[in-house]
Amino acid sequence: MAVDEKTLAILACPLCKGKLIWVAAKSELVCRGDRLAYPVRNDIPMLLSHEARELSRDELEQLPS
């Protein structure tokens, strides 16, 4: 799945309401502010806090700006 720009523009982190970054290689939507990665399964973003995984500092540094 590829998240298009229009969809990405309306999606937000459910915790801080911040911008999400699409990481296609891992099929995840990432919130830099909360250091969380939300999975996308069967083309559906799982924007639930209990579904998210915490990102390490190294993972955050490797994300595009």
PQR file with spaces between the fields and no chain letter, atoms N, CA, C, O and H, PARSE charges and radii, in Angstrom:
ATOM       1  N    MET     1       0.844   -1.185    0.000 -0.4000 1.5000
ATOM       2  CA   MET     1       0.000    0.000    0.000 -0.0000 2.0000
ATOM       3  C    MET     1       0.876    1.231    0.000  0.5500 1.7000
ATOM       4  O    MET     1       1.939    1.255    0.621 -0.5500 1.4000
ATOM       5  N    ALA     2       0.432    2.230   -0.686 -0.4000 1.5000
ATOM       6  CA   ALA     2       1.086    3.533   -0.657 -0.0000 2.0000
ATOM       7  C    ALA     2       0.058    4.545   -0.170  0.5500 1.7000
ATOM       8  O    ALA     2      -1.058    4.615   -0.685 -0.5500 1.4000
ATOM       9  H    ALA     2      -0.432    2.210   -1.191  0.4000 1.0000
ATOM      10  N    VAL     3       0.444    5.311    0.808 -0.4000 1.5000
ATOM      11  CA   VAL     3      -0.447    6.346    1.313 -0.0000 2.0000
ATOM      12  C    VAL     3      -0.253    7.573    0.440  0.5500 1.7000
ATOM      13  O    VAL     3       0.848    8.118    0.366 -0.5500 1.4000
ATOM      14  H    VAL     3       1.351    5.255    1.226  0.4000 1.0000
ATOM      15  N    ASP     4      -1.317    8.007   -0.219 -0.4000 1.5000
ATOM      16  CA   ASP     4      -1.181    9.165   -1.095 -0.0000 2.0000
ATOM      17  C    ASP     4      -1.154   10.457   -0.277  0.5500 1.7000
ATOM      18  O    ASP     4      -1.514   10.471    0.900 -0.5500 1.4000
ATOM      19  H    ASP     4      -2.211    7.564   -0.159  0.4000 1.0000
ATOM      20  N    GLU     5      -0.728   11.518   -0.912 -0.4000 1.5000
ATOM      21  CA   GLU     5      -0.546   12.803   -0.232 -0.0000 2.0000
ATOM      22  C    GLU     5      -1.845   13.357    0.363  0.5500 1.7000
ATOM      23  O    GLU     5      -1.822   13.944    1.444 -0.5500 1.4000
ATOM      24  H    GLU     5      -0.436   11.507   -1.868  0.4000 1.0000
ATOM      25  N    LYS     6      -2.968   13.179   -0.324 -0.4000 1.5000
ATOM      26  CA   LYS     6      -4.252   13.677    0.197 -0.0000 2.0000
ATOM      27  C    LYS     6      -4.633   12.947    1.483  0.5500 1.7000
ATOM      28  O    LYS     6      -5.070   13.570    2.450 -0.5500 1.4000
ATOM      29  H    LYS     6      -2.987   12.702   -1.202  0.4000 1.0000
ATOM      30  N    THR     7      -4.468   11.641    1.488 -0.4000 1.5000
ATOM      31  CA   THR     7      -4.798   10.859    2.678 -0.0000 2.0000
ATOM      32  C    THR     7      -3.852   11.208    3.817  0.5500 1.7000
ATOM      33  O    THR     7      -4.287   11.386    4.955 -0.5500 1.4000
ATOM      34  H    THR     7      -4.113   11.135    0.702  0.4000 1.0000
ATOM      35  N    LEU     8      -2.580   11.307    3.523 -0.4000 1.5000
ATOM      36  CA   LEU     8      -1.587   11.644    4.540 -0.0000 2.0000
ATOM      37  C    LEU     8      -1.849   13.021    5.142  0.5500 1.7000
ATOM      38  O    LEU     8      -1.586   13.246    6.324 -0.5500 1.4000
ATOM      39  H    LEU     8      -2.227   11.163    2.599  0.4000 1.0000
ATOM      40  N    ALA     9      -2.361   13.931    4.338 -0.4000 1.5000
ATOM      41  CA   ALA     9      -2.648   15.292    4.817 -0.0000 2.0000
ATOM      42  C    ALA     9      -3.782   15.325    5.845  0.5500 1.7000
ATOM      43  O    ALA     9      -3.813   16.217    6.693 -0.5500 1.4000
ATOM      44  H    ALA     9      -2.574   13.748    3.378  0.4000 1.0000
ATOM      45  N    ILE    10      -4.709   14.371    5.781 -0.4000 1.5000
ATOM      46  CA   ILE    10      -5.830   14.401    6.730 -0.0000 2.0000
ATOM      47  C    ILE    10      -5.623   13.489    7.930  0.5500 1.7000
ATOM      48  O    ILE    10      -6.330   13.606    8.931 -0.5500 1.4000
ATOM      49  H    ILE    10      -4.684   13.647    5.092  0.4000 1.0000
ATOM      50  N    LEU    11      -4.643   12.568    7.833 -0.4000 1.5000
ATOM      51  CA   LEU    11      -4.359   11.698    8.972 -0.0000 2.0000
ATOM      52  C    LEU    11      -3.507   12.430    9.998  0.5500 1.7000
ATOM      53  O    LEU    11      -2.664   13.255    9.646 -0.5500 1.4000
ATOM      54  H    LEU    11      -4.068   12.473    7.020  0.4000 1.0000
ATOM      55  N    ALA    12      -3.736   12.122   11.267 -0.4000 1.5000
ATOM      56  CA   ALA    12      -2.954   12.734   12.341 -0.0000 2.0000
ATOM      57  C    ALA    12      -2.732   11.712   13.439  0.5500 1.7000
ATOM      58  O    ALA    12      -3.476   10.740   13.566 -0.5500 1.4000
ATOM      59  H    ALA    12      -4.422   11.453   11.552  0.4000 1.0000
ATOM      60  N    CYS    13      -1.714   11.945   14.217 -0.4000 1.5000
ATOM      61  CA   CYS    13      -1.443   11.085   15.364 -0.0000 2.0000
ATOM      62  C    CYS    13      -2.625   11.186   16.328  0.5500 1.7000
ATOM      63  O    CYS    13      -3.046   12.291   16.669 -0.5500 1.4000
ATOM      64  H    CYS    13      -1.109   12.735   14.114  0.4000 1.0000
ATOM      65  N    PRO    14      -3.160   10.064   16.767 -0.5600 1.5000
ATOM      66  CA   PRO    14      -4.314   10.111   17.670  0.2800 2.0000
ATOM      67  C    PRO    14      -3.980   10.663   19.059  0.5500 1.7000
ATOM      68  O    PRO    14      -4.882   11.081   19.786 -0.5500 1.4000
ATOM      69  N    LEU    15      -2.710   10.669   19.432 -0.4000 1.5000
ATOM      70  CA   LEU    15      -2.336   11.167   20.752 -0.0000 2.0000
ATOM      71  C    LEU    15      -2.073   12.671   20.759  0.5500 1.7000
ATOM      72  O    LEU    15      -2.657   13.404   21.558 -0.5500 1.4000
ATOM      73  H    LEU    15      -1.978   10.329   18.841  0.4000 1.0000
ATOM      74  N    CYS    16      -1.191   13.128   19.866 -0.4000 1.5000
ATOM      75  CA   CYS    16      -0.806   14.548   19.886 -0.0000 2.0000
ATOM      76  C    CYS    16      -1.415   15.360   18.745  0.5500 1.7000
ATOM      77  O    CYS    16      -1.266   16.581   18.699 -0.5500 1.4000
ATOM      78  H    CYS    16      -0.717   12.533   19.218  0.4000 1.0000
ATOM      79  N    LYS    17      -2.092   14.689   17.836 -0.4000 1.5000
ATOM      80  CA   LYS    17      -2.697   15.311   16.644 -0.0000 2.0000
ATOM      81  C    LYS    17      -1.655   15.868   15.679  0.5500 1.7000
ATOM      82  O    LYS    17      -1.960   16.719   14.843 -0.5500 1.4000
ATOM      83  H    LYS    17      -2.214   13.697   17.874  0.4000 1.0000
ATOM      84  N    GLY    18      -0.425   15.378   15.803 -0.4000 1.5000
ATOM      85  CA   GLY    18       0.668   15.835   14.949 -0.0000 2.0000
ATOM      86  C    GLY    18       0.691   15.133   13.605  0.5500 1.7000
ATOM      87  O    GLY    18      -0.056   14.186   13.358 -0.5500 1.4000
ATOM      88  H    GLY    18      -0.177   14.687   16.482  0.4000 1.0000
ATOM      89  N    LYS    19       1.567   15.621   12.747 -0.4000 1.5000
ATOM      90  CA   LYS    19       1.736   15.089   11.395 -0.0000 2.0000
ATOM      91  C    LYS    19       2.330   13.689   11.447  0.5500 1.7000
ATOM      92  O    LYS    19       3.168   13.389   12.297 -0.5500 1.4000
ATOM      93  H    LYS    19       2.175   16.389   12.947  0.4000 1.0000
ATOM      94  N    LEU    20       1.889   12.842   10.535 -0.4000 1.5000
ATOM      95  CA   LEU    20       2.411   11.483   10.410 -0.0000 2.0000
ATOM      96  C    LEU    20       3.270   11.381    9.153  0.5500 1.7000
ATOM      97  O    LEU    20       3.004   12.040    8.148 -0.5500 1.4000
ATOM      98  H    LEU    20       1.209   13.085    9.845  0.4000 1.0000
ATOM      99  N    ILE    21       4.294   10.555    9.227 -0.4000 1.5000
ATOM     100  CA   ILE    21       5.192   10.310    8.102 -0.0000 2.0000
ATOM     101  C    ILE    21       4.982    8.878    7.633  0.5500 1.7000
ATOM     102  O    ILE    21       4.976    7.952    8.444 -0.5500 1.4000
ATOM     103  H    ILE    21       4.510   10.020   10.044  0.4000 1.0000
ATOM     104  N    TRP    22       4.809    8.694    6.331 -0.4000 1.5000
ATOM     105  CA   TRP    22       4.618    7.354    5.764 -0.0000 2.0000
ATOM     106  C    TRP    22       5.979    6.721    5.513  0.5500 1.7000
ATOM     107  O    TRP    22       6.818    7.296    4.819 -0.5500 1.4000
ATOM     108  H    TRP    22       4.814    9.447    5.673  0.4000 1.0000
ATOM     109  N    VAL    23       6.197    5.537    6.077 -0.4000 1.5000
ATOM     110  CA   VAL    23       7.422    4.764    5.858 -0.0000 2.0000
ATOM     111  C    VAL    23       7.009    3.502    5.107  0.5500 1.7000
ATOM     112  O    VAL    23       6.589    2.512    5.707 -0.5500 1.4000
ATOM     113  H    VAL    23       5.516    5.070    6.640  0.4000 1.0000
ATOM     114  N    ALA    24       7.137    3.557    3.793 -0.4000 1.5000
ATOM     115  CA   ALA    24       6.666    2.476    2.925 -0.0000 2.0000
ATOM     116  C    ALA    24       7.392    1.161    3.184  0.5500 1.7000
ATOM     117  O    ALA    24       6.774    0.097    3.135 -0.5500 1.4000
ATOM     118  H    ALA    24       7.479    4.361    3.306  0.4000 1.0000
ATOM     119  N    ALA    25       8.685    1.217    3.457 -0.4000 1.5000
ATOM     120  CA   ALA    25       9.469   -0.004    3.650 -0.0000 2.0000
ATOM     121  C    ALA    25       8.952   -0.845    4.813  0.5500 1.7000
ATOM     122  O    ALA    25       9.096   -2.067    4.807 -0.5500 1.4000
ATOM     123  H    ALA    25       9.187    2.081    3.497  0.4000 1.0000
ATOM     124  N    LYS    26       8.352   -0.197    5.809 -0.4000 1.5000
ATOM     125  CA   LYS    26       7.844   -0.922    6.974 -0.0000 2.0000
ATOM     126  C    LYS    26       6.325   -0.899    7.064  0.5500 1.7000
ATOM     127  O    LYS    26       5.754   -1.449    8.006 -0.5500 1.4000
ATOM     128  H    LYS    26       8.235    0.796    5.814  0.4000 1.0000
ATOM     129  N    SER    27       5.666   -0.271    6.099 -0.4000 1.5000
ATOM     130  CA   SER    27       4.200   -0.104    6.118 -0.0000 2.0000
ATOM     131  C    SER    27       3.736    0.467    7.450  0.5500 1.7000
ATOM     132  O    SER    27       2.876   -0.099    8.125 -0.5500 1.4000
ATOM     133  H    SER    27       6.130    0.176    5.334  0.4000 1.0000
ATOM     134  N    GLU    28       4.329    1.606    7.810 -0.4000 1.5000
ATOM     135  CA   GLU    28       3.998    2.265    9.072 -0.0000 2.0000
ATOM     136  C    GLU    28       3.804    3.760    8.869  0.5500 1.7000
ATOM     137  O    GLU    28       4.386    4.371    7.973 -0.5500 1.4000
ATOM     138  H    GLU    28       5.028    2.066    7.261  0.4000 1.0000
ATOM     139  N    LEU    29       2.973    4.321    9.724 -0.4000 1.5000
ATOM     140  CA   LEU    29       2.824    5.766    9.819 -0.0000 2.0000
ATOM     141  C    LEU    29       3.505    6.178   11.123  0.5500 1.7000
ATOM     142  O    LEU    29       3.189    5.654   12.191 -0.5500 1.4000
ATOM     143  H    LEU    29       2.501    3.825   10.452  0.4000 1.0000
ATOM     144  N    VAL    30       4.432    7.114   11.026 -0.4000 1.5000
ATOM     145  CA   VAL    30       5.268    7.475   12.167 -0.0000 2.0000
ATOM     146  C    VAL    30       4.958    8.881   12.661  0.5500 1.7000
ATOM     147  O    VAL    30       4.806    9.818   11.878 -0.5500 1.4000
ATOM     148  H    VAL    30       4.689    7.540   10.159  0.4000 1.0000
ATOM     149  N    CYS    31       4.868    9.001   13.982 -0.4000 1.5000
ATOM     150  CA   CYS    31       4.747   10.300   14.637 -0.0000 2.0000
ATOM     151  C    CYS    31       6.081   10.585   15.316  0.5500 1.7000
ATOM     152  O    CYS    31       6.461    9.900   16.266 -0.5500 1.4000
ATOM     153  H    CYS    31       4.992    8.240   14.618  0.4000 1.0000
ATOM     154  N    ARG    32       6.787   11.595   14.827 -0.4000 1.5000
ATOM     155  CA   ARG    32       8.079   11.956   15.415 -0.0000 2.0000
ATOM     156  C    ARG    32       7.907   12.465   16.848  0.5500 1.7000
ATOM     157  O    ARG    32       8.701   12.130   17.727 -0.5500 1.4000
ATOM     158  H    ARG    32       6.479   12.152   14.056  0.4000 1.0000
ATOM     159  N    GLY    33       6.894   13.254   17.079 -0.4000 1.5000
ATOM     160  CA   GLY    33       6.684   13.863   18.389 -0.0000 2.0000
ATOM     161  C    GLY    33       6.511   12.854   19.504  0.5500 1.7000
ATOM     162  O    GLY    33       7.087   13.010   20.581 -0.5500 1.4000
ATOM     163  H    GLY    33       6.248   13.526   16.366  0.4000 1.0000
ATOM     164  N    ASP    34       5.733   11.834   19.259 -0.4000 1.5000
ATOM     165  CA   ASP    34       5.474   10.811   20.276 -0.0000 2.0000
ATOM     166  C    ASP    34       6.404    9.603   20.154  0.5500 1.7000
ATOM     167  O    ASP    34       6.366    8.696   20.985 -0.5500 1.4000
ATOM     168  H    ASP    34       5.266   11.708   18.384  0.4000 1.0000
ATOM     169  N    ARG    35       7.244    9.599   19.104 -0.4000 1.5000
ATOM     170  CA   ARG    35       8.170    8.488   18.836 -0.0000 2.0000
ATOM     171  C    ARG    35       7.426    7.162   18.722  0.5500 1.7000
ATOM     172  O    ARG    35       7.826    6.150   19.299 -0.5500 1.4000
ATOM     173  H    ARG    35       7.275   10.336   18.429  0.4000 1.0000
ATOM     174  N    LEU    36       6.312    7.195   17.948 -0.4000 1.5000
ATOM     175  CA   LEU    36       5.490    6.002   17.764 -0.0000 2.0000
ATOM     176  C    LEU    36       5.340    5.680   16.282  0.5500 1.7000
ATOM     177  O    LEU    36       5.317    6.572   15.435 -0.5500 1.4000
ATOM     178  H    LEU    36       5.987    8.017   17.480  0.4000 1.0000
ATOM     179  N    ALA    37       5.237    4.385   15.990 -0.4000 1.5000
ATOM     180  CA   ALA    37       4.982    3.917   14.633 -0.0000 2.0000
ATOM     181  C    ALA    37       3.692    3.110   14.646  0.5500 1.7000
ATOM     182  O    ALA    37       3.562    2.129   15.379 -0.5500 1.4000
ATOM     183  H    ALA    37       5.255    3.661   16.678  0.4000 1.0000
ATOM     184  N    TYR    38       2.750    3.534   13.829 -0.4000 1.5000
ATOM     185  CA   TYR    38       1.451    2.865   13.721 -0.0000 2.0000
ATOM     186  C    TYR    38       1.462    1.965   12.485  0.5500 1.7000
ATOM     187  O    TYR    38       1.796    2.434   11.397 -0.5500 1.4000
ATOM     188  H    TYR    38       2.856    4.330   13.233  0.4000 1.0000
ATOM     189  N    PRO    39       1.112    0.705   12.620 -0.5600 1.5000
ATOM     190  CA   PRO    39       1.129   -0.200   11.468  0.2800 2.0000
ATOM     191  C    PRO    39      -0.034    0.071   10.510  0.5500 1.7000
ATOM     192  O    PRO    39      -1.075    0.606   10.893 -0.5500 1.4000
ATOM     193  N    VAL    40       0.182   -0.312    9.268 -0.4000 1.5000
ATOM     194  CA   VAL    40      -0.875   -0.294    8.259 -0.0000 2.0000
ATOM     195  C    VAL    40      -1.059   -1.744    7.824  0.5500 1.7000
ATOM     196  O    VAL    40      -0.148   -2.359    7.271 -0.5500 1.4000
ATOM     197  H    VAL    40       1.027   -0.747    8.957  0.4000 1.0000
ATOM     198  N    ARG    41      -2.242   -2.277    8.082 -0.4000 1.5000
ATOM     199  CA   ARG    41      -2.536   -3.680    7.751 -0.0000 2.0000
ATOM     200  C    ARG    41      -3.714   -3.743    6.790  0.5500 1.7000
ATOM     201  O    ARG    41      -4.750   -3.121    7.023 -0.5500 1.4000
ATOM     202  H    ARG    41      -2.983   -1.778    8.532  0.4000 1.0000
ATOM     203  N    ASN    42      -3.549   -4.492    5.717 -0.4000 1.5000
ATOM     204  CA   ASN    42      -4.612   -4.631    4.707 -0.0000 2.0000
ATOM     205  C    ASN    42      -5.104   -3.266    4.246  0.5500 1.7000
ATOM     206  O    ASN    42      -6.303   -3.046    4.077 -0.5500 1.4000
ATOM     207  H    ASN    42      -2.706   -4.997    5.528  0.4000 1.0000
ATOM     208  N    ASP    43      -4.159   -2.355    4.047 -0.4000 1.5000
ATOM     209  CA   ASP    43      -4.438   -0.983    3.584 -0.0000 2.0000
ATOM     210  C    ASP    43      -5.212   -0.140    4.593  0.5500 1.7000
ATOM     211  O    ASP    43      -5.769    0.894    4.223 -0.5500 1.4000
ATOM     212  H    ASP    43      -3.184   -2.533    4.185  0.4000 1.0000
ATOM     213  N    ILE    44      -5.260   -0.554    5.853 -0.4000 1.5000
ATOM     214  CA   ILE    44      -5.976    0.198    6.883 -0.0000 2.0000
ATOM     215  C    ILE    44      -4.992    0.641    7.958  0.5500 1.7000
ATOM     216  O    ILE    44      -4.350   -0.198    8.590 -0.5500 1.4000
ATOM     217  H    ILE    44      -4.807   -1.393    6.153  0.4000 1.0000
ATOM     218  N    PRO    45      -4.863    1.966    8.174 -0.5600 1.5000
ATOM     219  CA   PRO    45      -3.989    2.450    9.250  0.2800 2.0000
ATOM     220  C    PRO    45      -4.569    2.083   10.618  0.5500 1.7000
ATOM     221  O    PRO    45      -5.734    2.357   10.904 -0.5500 1.4000
ATOM     222  N    MET    46      -3.752    1.470   11.443 -0.4000 1.5000
ATOM     223  CA   MET    46      -4.150    1.087   12.803 -0.0000 2.0000
ATOM     224  C    MET    46      -3.734    2.211   13.759  0.5500 1.7000
ATOM     225  O    MET    46      -2.708    2.116   14.432 -0.5500 1.4000
ATOM     226  H    MET    46      -2.806    1.247   11.211  0.4000 1.0000
ATOM     227  N    LEU    47      -4.528    3.256   13.808 -0.4000 1.5000
ATOM     228  CA   LEU    47      -4.186    4.436   14.599 -0.0000 2.0000
ATOM     229  C    LEU    47      -4.716    4.331   16.024  0.5500 1.7000
ATOM     230  O    LEU    47      -5.455    5.194   16.497 -0.5500 1.4000
ATOM     231  H    LEU    47      -5.362    3.333   13.261  0.4000 1.0000
ATOM     232  N    LEU    48      -4.327    3.269   16.685 -0.4000 1.5000
ATOM     233  CA   LEU    48      -4.696    3.030   18.075 -0.0000 2.0000
ATOM     234  C    LEU    48      -3.413    2.960   18.885  0.5500 1.7000
ATOM     235  O    LEU    48      -2.440    2.338   18.459 -0.5500 1.4000
ATOM     236  H    LEU    48      -3.727    2.568   16.301  0.4000 1.0000
ATOM     237  N    SER    49      -3.405    3.594   20.045 -0.4000 1.5000
ATOM     238  CA   SER    49      -2.175    3.653   20.828 -0.0000 2.0000
ATOM     239  C    SER    49      -1.659    2.267   21.210  0.5500 1.7000
ATOM     240  O    SER    49      -0.447    2.060   21.270 -0.5500 1.4000
ATOM     241  H    SER    49      -4.196    4.099   20.391  0.4000 1.0000
ATOM     242  N    HIS    50      -2.551    1.323   21.466 -0.4000 1.5000
ATOM     243  CA   HIS    50      -2.080   -0.010   21.840 -0.0000 2.0000
ATOM     244  C    HIS    50      -1.530   -0.809   20.651  0.5500 1.7000
ATOM     245  O    HIS    50      -0.890   -1.843   20.847 -0.5500 1.4000
ATOM     246  H    HIS    50      -3.535    1.492   21.417  0.4000 1.0000
ATOM     247  N    GLU    51      -1.770   -0.343   19.440 -0.4000 1.5000
ATOM     248  CA   GLU    51      -1.223   -0.985   18.240 -0.0000 2.0000
ATOM     249  C    GLU    51       0.154   -0.423   17.876  0.5500 1.7000
ATOM     250  O    GLU    51       0.909   -1.059   17.141 -0.5500 1.4000
ATOM     251  H    GLU    51      -2.290    0.496   19.281  0.4000 1.0000
ATOM     252  N    ALA    52       0.478    0.752   18.383 -0.4000 1.5000
ATOM     253  CA   ALA    52       1.719    1.426   18.020 -0.0000 2.0000
ATOM     254  C    ALA    52       2.916    0.800   18.726  0.5500 1.7000
ATOM     255  O    ALA    52       2.799    0.190   19.789 -0.5500 1.4000
ATOM     256  H    ALA    52      -0.135    1.269   18.980  0.4000 1.0000
ATOM     257  N    ARG    53       4.065    0.976   18.094 -0.4000 1.5000
ATOM     258  CA   ARG    53       5.306    0.548   18.746 -0.0000 2.0000
ATOM     259  C    ARG    53       6.182    1.781   18.938  0.5500 1.7000
ATOM     260  O    ARG    53       6.154    2.716   18.138 -0.5500 1.4000
ATOM     261  H    ARG    53       4.160    1.472   17.230  0.4000 1.0000
ATOM     262  N    GLU    54       6.956    1.759   20.014 -0.4000 1.5000
ATOM     263  CA   GLU    54       7.862    2.872   20.291 -0.0000 2.0000
ATOM     264  C    GLU    54       9.084    2.779   19.394  0.5500 1.7000
ATOM     265  O    GLU    54       9.591    1.691   19.121 -0.5500 1.4000
ATOM     266  H    GLU    54       6.978    1.000   20.664  0.4000 1.0000
ATOM     267  N    LEU    55       9.548    3.934   18.941 -0.4000 1.5000
ATOM     268  CA   LEU    55      10.722    3.991   18.084 -0.0000 2.0000
ATOM     269  C    LEU    55      11.954    4.340   18.904  0.5500 1.7000
ATOM     270  O    LEU    55      11.891    5.137   19.840 -0.5500 1.4000
ATOM     271  H    LEU    55       9.136    4.818   19.162  0.4000 1.0000
ATOM     272  N    SER    56      13.062    3.738   18.540 -0.4000 1.5000
ATOM     273  CA   SER    56      14.332    4.077   19.187 -0.0000 2.0000
ATOM     274  C    SER    56      14.850    5.380   18.591  0.5500 1.7000
ATOM     275  O    SER    56      14.376    5.834   17.549 -0.5500 1.4000
ATOM     276  H    SER    56      13.113    3.091   17.779  0.4000 1.0000
ATOM     277  N    ARG    57      15.806    5.960   19.250 -0.4000 1.5000
ATOM     278  CA   ARG    57      16.440    7.194   18.751 -0.0000 2.0000
ATOM     279  C    ARG    57      17.072    6.947   17.383  0.5500 1.7000
ATOM     280  O    ARG    57      16.993    7.793   16.493 -0.5500 1.4000
ATOM     281  H    ARG    57      16.191    5.591   20.096  0.4000 1.0000
ATOM     282  N    ASP    58      17.699    5.782   17.222 -0.4000 1.5000
ATOM     283  CA   ASP    58      18.329    5.451   15.938 -0.0000 2.0000
ATOM     284  C    ASP    58      17.303    5.383   14.812  0.5500 1.7000
ATOM     285  O    ASP    58      17.551    5.878   13.713 -0.5500 1.4000
ATOM     286  H    ASP    58      17.763    5.094   17.945  0.4000 1.0000
ATOM     287  N    GLU    59      16.151    4.771   15.084 -0.4000 1.5000
ATOM     288  CA   GLU    59      15.103    4.687   14.062 -0.0000 2.0000
ATOM     289  C    GLU    59      14.606    6.078   13.683  0.5500 1.7000
ATOM     290  O    GLU    59      14.369    6.353   12.507 -0.5500 1.4000
ATOM     291  H    GLU    59      15.949    4.369   15.977  0.4000 1.0000
ATOM     292  N    LEU    60      14.448    6.950   14.665 -0.4000 1.5000
ATOM     293  CA   LEU    60      13.988    8.315   14.376 -0.0000 2.0000
ATOM     294  C    LEU    60      14.996    9.069   13.510  0.5500 1.7000
ATOM     295  O    LEU    60      14.610    9.797   12.596 -0.5500 1.4000
ATOM     296  H    LEU    60      14.640    6.726   15.621  0.4000 1.0000
ATOM     297  N    GLU    61      16.254    8.898   13.789 -0.4000 1.5000
ATOM     298  CA   GLU    61      17.295    9.596   13.030 -0.0000 2.0000
ATOM     299  C    GLU    61      17.349    9.130   11.582  0.5500 1.7000
ATOM     300  O    GLU    61      17.786    9.882   10.711 -0.5500 1.4000
ATOM     301  H    GLU    61      16.568    8.307   14.532  0.4000 1.0000
ATOM     302  N    GLN    62      16.914    7.907   11.310 -0.4000 1.5000
ATOM     303  CA   GLN    62      16.965    7.369    9.943 -0.0000 2.0000
ATOM     304  C    GLN    62      15.761    7.791    9.095  0.5500 1.7000
ATOM     305  O    GLN    62      15.748    7.573    7.884 -0.5500 1.4000
ATOM     306  H    GLN    62      16.559    7.296   12.018  0.4000 1.0000
ATOM     307  N    LEU    63      14.768    8.385    9.718 -0.4000 1.5000
ATOM     308  CA   LEU    63      13.568    8.806    8.979 -0.0000 2.0000
ATOM     309  C    LEU    63      13.862   10.034    8.122  0.5500 1.7000
ATOM     310  O    LEU    63      14.701   10.860    8.483 -0.5500 1.4000
ATOM     311  H    LEU    63      14.778    8.563   10.702  0.4000 1.0000
ATOM     312  N    PRO    64      13.178   10.153    6.995 -0.5600 1.5000
ATOM     313  CA   PRO    64      13.346   11.374    6.189  0.2800 2.0000
ATOM     314  C    PRO    64      12.787   12.587    6.926  0.5500 1.7000
ATOM     315  O    PRO    64      11.861   12.472    7.730 -0.5500 1.4000
ATOM     316  N    SER    65      13.350   13.718    6.645 -0.4000 1.5000
ATOM     317  CA   SER    65      12.905   14.970    7.311 -0.0000 2.0000
ATOM     318  C    SER    65      11.570   15.427    6.855  0.5500 1.7000
ATOM     319  O    SER    65      11.075   16.452    7.323 -0.5500 1.4000
ATOM     320  H    SER    65      14.102   13.812    5.992  0.4000 1.0000
